[in-house]
Amino acid sequence: MKMPFLESLMVGGLAGALVFTATATAAPKLQNTDAAFSLLIEAFRETQTALVENDYHARLQGAESVEDIQTRNCVIALAKQERHLRLRKLVHQMADLSTAYVDSRQSDDETAAGPPASVDTTAAAKQLEGYVVIASGTIEPESETNTAVANEER
């Protein structure tokens, strides 16, 4: 004797189990994605902040070479203003990137049943404490000076 109710319950239970399994496996993946984005955005912030600070100190060193005190003070004031504006722009960029990420997570059909997006830059900053940024540089082609020095050493 067939029991349609029992068969539909089993099929429904199986479908529910599949949805639960998909949600359960999607949650860690989404949390990993959130953590990766947090690391990325924090690394971006730290790198950009270092660039702003390096530029600021270079301008202060340049200001030291100016002999006229009034002009020197003007250069220092402009350097401070530039630093402040660049850091403020960076804060806005970080907020915009975070908002765009959270919005994209919320609109994604795959994450509809998943955990809400969580961008934790504080945890990412702690994780990045031991990392050292290696500045990329350009390899200079052999110039006449380099070739002359190499020939003298031979």
N, C-alpha and C positions, 0 to 999 in steps of 0.2 A: 504494500500500500504506500503510495506516494504522499508525502506531506509537503505541499507547496510552501506552507508557512515556514517550515524548518529549513527548506532549501533556500528560500529567500533570505532567511536570517543568517544562514551560513555564508551566502554570497555577500550580503551586506556586511557581515562581520569581517570577511576577507578584504572587502574594499576598504572598510574602516581601518583594518590592520595595515593595509598598504599605505593609506594616507598617513597614519600615525608613524609608520616606519620612515616614510619619505620626509615627514616633518622632523622626526628625531635625528635623521642623518643630515638634514639640511641645517639644523641649528648649530652644530659645531663648525660646519663649513662657513656659515655666516659669521659666527663669532671669530673665526680665524681671519676672514676677510676684513672684519672690523678692526682686528688687531693689526693686520698688515697695513690697512689704510692709516691707522693711528701712528704707526711707526714711520710710514712714508711722509705724512704731513708734519710730524715732529722733526724728522730729519731735514725736511725742506725749511722749516722755521729756523732751526739751529744754523743751517748753512747760510741762509739769507741774513740772519742776524750777524753772523761772523763777517760776512761780506760788508754789511753796513758799518760795522765797528772798524774793520780794516780801512775802509774808505775814509771814515771819520778821522782816524788817527793819522792817516796819510795827509789829509788836509791840514790837520793841526801841525804836523811836521813842516808842511809847505808854508804855513803861516809864520813859522819861526824865522824863515829866511827873509820875510818882508821887513825892511828897515823902518818904514814909516809906521809909527805906533797906531795912528788912527786907521790906516789901511789894514794893519795886522788885526786890530780888534774887529774890524768889519768882516774880514775873512773868517775869523774864529766864530763870529756870530752867524755868518752864513753856513758854516760847517755844522754848527749846532742845530740850526733850523733844518738843514737838509737831512741830518741824522734823524731828527724828530719826525719829519714828514715821511721818511722812508720806513721807519719803524711803525708808524701809524698805518701806512699803506699795507704793510705786511700783516698787521692785525686784521685789517679788513679782508685781505686775501685769504687768510686762514679761516675766517668766519664764513666767507663765501664758499670755499672749498668744502668745508664741513657741512654746510647747508645743502650744497649740491649733492654730496654723498648720501646724506640722510634722506633727502627727497628721492634720489634714485633708488635707494633701498626700499622705500615705502611704496613706490609705484611698480616695483618688480613683482610680477605675479608669483614667482617662486617663493618670495619671502612673505607672502600674505599671511601664512600661519606661523612664520618663524618669529624669533625674538626681535624686538625693536633694535634699530641700529644704535650702536654705542661707540662713539669716538672718544677714546680716553688718552689724551695727549700727555697727561701726568704720568701714567704708567709707561707710556712709550718713552718719555724723557728719561725715566729711571732705567729703562732697558738700554737706552742709547748712551748712558753715562760712560761706559767702558770703550765706546767706539771712537776712533780717531778719523777725522775727515782727511782724506788724502786729496790735495788739490790737483786737479788735472792741469797739465801744462802742455805747451807745444814743444815739439822737438825742432830745434833750430836747424835749418839746413847748414851744411858746412859752408862757412863763410871764409873769406880770404884770411881773416884773423885766426880762425880756428885752424886752417890749413897751415898757415905760417908757424903757429905755435907747435903744431904736430911735427912739422919739418925740422924745427930747431931742436926738438927733443931727440930726434934720430941721430 
